Structures are given as structure tokens and as C-alpha cells.
Amino acid sequence: MAPGISGPTTAARDRARARRRRRGRRVVAWILGLTLLGVVFLAGLAIGRAVEDAPRPGGTQTVVRTLDPLTVEPQERTVTVTTAP
């Protein structure tokens, strides 16, 4: 550099670096905030659907049962059949 012309001072460079860091932090904070907002929104949807799908208390309940038949023991008896000639 030519004598008498100086580049950015150390303080100016430090301020520029600090601005870049703050800008990066703001971007990260916005991303985290939007992510948190999305998670809260989805949790609200899930809770709302769960409440909506819950059964109403005191409603009708139908129970279906299949009964197996009991085994019946055959009775032994003699049957005589007569026919007329």
C-alpha cells in the first residue's frame, strides 16, 4: 500500500466480523423458531384428531360371541318295522 493510505482498521474488521456472526445467529434463531412452530402445530393437529376420534361415553356397545355346539351322545334303541303282505 502507498504511504498515507491505510486499509481497514482492526476495529473495523472486528465490527464487520461481529455483524456476520450476529447475522448467522439470527438465521439460526429464525430456523429454530419456525421448526418449533411447525412441531407445535403438528402436535395440535394430532391432539385434535385424537379428541375427535374418541368414542362417546355411554354409547351402544355390541358384543358378538360364537357358541360352540355341545356334542350329543347318540341314544341306542331298537326300532322294529313291520310291513303288511
FENZIVEN-V131408 format. One record per pair of residues at least 12 apart in sequence whose C-alpha atoms are under 10 Angstrom apart, sorted by the first residue. I is the first residue (numbers start at 1). J is the second residue. Records with the same first field share a line. If there is no record, write none. Layout:
I->J, J
This chain:
none
